[in-house]
Each structure stands twice: as structure tokens, then as C-alpha cells.
Amino acid sequence: MSDYKQLGKNTVIFAIGSFSVKAIQFFLMPLITVSMTTDDYGMAESLMSLTELIIPLLTLGLQDAVFRFAMKKEVNQQSVLINTMIIVVAGAALVIIGALIASVSVSLEVCLLFAALYICVACSNVWGQFVRGTGKVATFAVSGIIQAIILAVSNAVFVYWLRWGANGYLLSLVASYLSSLTVLFFVGGVYKNLNPKAADKALFKSMFRYALPLMPTMICWWFIQVVNRYIIIWFCGEGDAGLYVASSKIATLINIFGTIFLQAWTISTVKSIDDRDKSSFNSNIFRYYSAFLHVATTGLLLILPFVSGFLLKGDFSDSWRYSSLAIFTAIISCYCSFFGAYYNAAMNTKMIFVSTLAGALTNSVACLILVPFTGIKGALIASLTGYTIMTLIRVVDTRKYSEIKVNAIKEIIVLLLIAGQSVFILESAKISSPYLYYGIQVAIVFAVAALHFKDVIYLCSRIFSLIKNRRKGDCGTNE
């Protein structure tokens, strides 16, 4: 199978699974915003973010090593999994003890839900990466579909119908992760590979050396994605923090595609990292990837008032203009992940840390300076600045792995057009005429589409060609 076909096939499979969860989370926003206060939603999201912070610490970052080592043919896959699960179990025990201690001053229900959520997310990260690394991408996709269905049902019951607020939101997350874990455990074959006798100290040391830089890296990611929220809480209150989180949710439409594609792209980079003849392939992929991101983003910004009107209800309705800058930042975030895939493939986790640290420090300093004066806008600008610094470092440094030829002038022009569109929307409260508002928006959309016309046409023709000419069984599993 050609590189393009393999990448396309994996992208489709990951899309089925990952898109299900992301799409459900996106379309649940109207239900959540109409059923929860900004304070409850901000608190629930903060607990979820805290989970994401402590997982890489308590798992020693091994969750990120599972995928890379499971793909190595000379490594015992059972050893990879059991080495990691020993650390996961130890970390889970610490979280349970901590939750029981915290219940003295915090609601016992919240503490128990937090502990359960930690265990579910930690296991999901490890088992999902293991199943994906062992080539069972179809099973990985199915687990995502099941998780999406249960997430929708549980949110409808716990959040909308029973109105359990933050507790109901956390409980729905636990239920959805448990459903996914069940599929990964039985269908993904996790149970067959949980062999305590396969523990390997030498392999553990290799995995730990690979994962060590990823622990501070994940903390830096947390700072970039979450610390702004806590700075807003400190200076502006939990209500504004809830609005900030809600404004970022619409940007997930761009991140959905980025995440789906990058799961497949990571596999391609791992398989071709030592092939110096892949420059043309990599350049073409980036070109079409970039074109899609640009056109999709400018189109989403055009219809943002309608999308926001559907998703953001009640107290959240005022946050829609902030979404424009978060959507533009999503492009830069996708670029950052695209080039970061080379580090994982080359097992150079040190530079992942260096670039992420630079972005985190930039974001944090900018946020502390801007938020006291500009509120939510300052946090959005700080986030954009942090991602930009991180991306620039990776673009320059990863040239040693693969020289990607980019039309820099066109890329900069398009990004400036979309940035201008985002800022225009952010300040559009001053525009009283809807004709002027949409006239400027449409002009920018046409300009971006014209610059990428050939790319989009070729990309669409390529996709249709791959679908038309796919061999029988191409849509089957890799298992």
C-alpha cells in the first residue's frame, strides 16, 4: 500500500473513533450550557484539567512511551504494557489516599469522582496507546465510538435531566471512559498482555529514559492550556473562567481534524523517520494539511455567530466573540503537533520538552501581564503567543529529520488574513451594520479560498481517487 493510501486509510479509521468523541463533546455544549452555571462548569473543567496535570507525574510519563515502544518489533509488547501498568496502579493508590484525605474539607462525592476519573483517564491513555501501537487501530476507533455514545447518554441523564451540575458532568465522563476501557480490555486484547511475569527492568529503564523529558513537557502543556484559566479566576472570577473555557470549545472543530490526522501522521513518521527520500511526500502532506486548516478555519469564522448561537446558551452566550481568537490559535496548535510528530518518531523527547517549555513560559508571562488589564482577551492572546513560539522552534529544529518545502510568503499572507478576520470578530461589537460585518467576512473567505484554490481542488480529487480506487478490504482492520 502506498504512503498516501496508508496515511489516508489510518486517518479515516481514526476519524471514525476520535471524531465521535470530539463531535459529541462539541454538540453537547448547548445541553451543558443550558443546564450548568458558569461556576459549576468552570469547576468541573478545572478538576478535569487537574487530572491531566497529575497523570504524567504519577505515571512517570510512561503513558507516552507505550505507543512508541509497542511499535518496535524487537520489543516484547507484554513487557511494555505491564511495566507501565505497575506504575499506573501505584499512582492510582496515591490518588485514592489523597482523595480520602481531601474529603475532610471537600465534598466526599467530588473527591471520589476525581479519584475515579483519574483512574479511568490514566488507564484509557495507556491502553489506548498500547492498542494503537500494536496496530489495532480499528479497535481503537470502536472504543471511541462507544465512549461517544455513553458520553451523550450519561450527559443527558446526569446533567440535563437530573441536573446534578458539576458532579453529574464528572460522573458522565467516568461512565464514558469505563465503556471505552471495556472495549480496549477485551476486544483490544489488553487482558491477554497483562502478564506480571513479563516485567522487564532493562526495558523499563529504556522506557523511563524516553519518558523522562515528557513529564515536565506535560506540565508545560498543562500550563499552556490551563494556567490561563486559573489566572482568570484569580483576577476576574470563576464566571469569566467559565466563559473562557466555553469560548475555546468551538475551536475544537479545528482541533478535531488536527487530532484525527495527527494520530495517523505519527504512525507514518515512525515508519519513515530513517527514510531520507520522504521530503517530497512530507512537503505535499503539509501543503494539503495547511490548506485544509486555512479554508476550514476561515469558513468557521464566517458562520461563527450561527454556530455560537446553537452551542452557547444562557450565561455563556456572551463568549462567542472570544471564540474567534481561540479558533485562530487552533491552527498554530495543529502546526505545532504536526512538526512535533518528528520528535516522537526520532525518540528525541528532549526537544519536545525544550520547545514546550519555551511556549509555556511565554504563555504564562504574557497571561500574567495582559489579563489584569484586558481580561479574557489577554488570556487568548497569551495562548496564541505561546503556541507561536513553540511552533517556530519546532519548524526550525525538525529540518534535520525532513526538509519540508513551504511557500512561506503564501503561508504568511493567509495567516495574516485569518488573524485579521479573528480580530475583526473580536471587536465586532462596535460594528452596527450586519452588511458591513458579513461583507468584510466574505471578502476574507474568498481571498483565502483563492490563494488555496489549486491545493483544495487537488486535495479533493486525490481523496475521491483514493476512495474510488481503494482495493477490496482496504477498509478492514489492521489487526
C-alpha positions, 0 to 999 in steps of 0.5 A: 500500500502506498504512503498516501493510501496508508496515511489516508486509510489510518486517518479515516479509521481514526476519524471514525473513533476520535471524531465521535468523541470530539463531535459529541463533546462539541454538540453537547455544549448547548445541553451543558450550557443550558443546564450548568452555571458558569461556576459549576462548569468552570469547576468541573473543567478545572478538576478535569484539567487537574487530572491531566496535570497529575497523570504524567507525574504519577505515571512517570510519563510512561503513558507516552512511551507505550505507543512508541515502544509497542511499535518496535518489533524487537520489543516484547509488547507484554513487557511494555504494557505491564511495566507501565501498568505497575506504575499506573496502579501505584499512582492510582493508590496515591490518588485514592489516599489523597482523595480520602484525605481531601474529603475532610474539607471537600465534598466526599462525592467530588473527591471520589469522582476525581479519584475515579476519573483519574483512574479511568483517564490514566488507564484509557491513555495507556491502553489506548496507546498500547492498542494503537501501537500494536496496530489495532487501530480499528479497535481503537476507533470502536472504543471511541465510538462507544465512549461517544455514545455513553458520553451523550447518554450519561450527559443527558441523564446526569446533567440535563435531566437530573441536573446534578451540575458539576458532579453529574458532568464528572460522573458522565465522563467516568461512565464514558471512559469505563465503556471505552476501557471495556472495549480496549480490555477485551476486544483490544486484547489488553487482558491477554498482555497483562502478564506480571511475569513479563516485567522487564527492568532493562526495558523499563529503564529504556522506557523511563529514559524516553519518558523522562523529558515528557513529564515536565513537557506535560506540565508545560502543556498543562500550563499552556492550556490551563494556567490561563484559566486559573489566572482568570479566576484569580483576577476576574472570577470563576464566571469569566473562567467559565466563559473562557473555557466555553469560548475555546470549545468551538475551536475544537472543530479545528482541533478535531481534524488536527487530532484525527490526522495527527494520530495517523501522521505519527504512525507514518513518521515512525515508519519513515523517520530513517527514510531520507527520500520522504521530503517530497511526500512530507512537503505535499502532506503539509501543503494539503494539511495547511490548506485544509486548516486555512479554508476550514478555519476561515469558513468557521469564522464566517458562520461563527455567530450561527454556530455560537448561537446553537452551542452557547446558551444562557450565561455563556452566550456572551463568549462567542466573540472570544471564540474567534481568537481561540479558533485562530490559535487552533491552527498554530496548535495543529502546526505545532503537533504536526512538526512535533510528530518528528520528535516522537518518531526520532525518540528525541523527547528532549526537544519536545520538552525544550520547545514546550517549555519555551511556549509555556513560559511565554504563555504564562508571562504574557497571561500574567501581564495582559489579563489584569488589564484586558481580561479574557482577551489577554488570556487568548492572546497569551495562548496564541503567543505561546503556541507561536513560539513553540511552533517556530522552534519546532519548524526550525529544529525538525529540518534535520529529520525532513526538509519540508518545502513551504511557500512561506510568503503564501503561508504568511499572507493567509495567516495574516488574513485569518488573524485579521478576520479573528480580530475583526470578530473580536471587536465586532461589537462596535460594528452596527451594520450586519452588511458591513460585518458579513461583507468584510467576512466574505471578502476574507473567505474568498481571498483565502479560498483563492490563494488555496484554490489549486491545493483544495481542488487537488486535495479533493480529487486525490481523496475521491481517487483514493476512495474510488480506487481503494482495493477490496478490504482496504477498509478492514482492520489492521489487526 
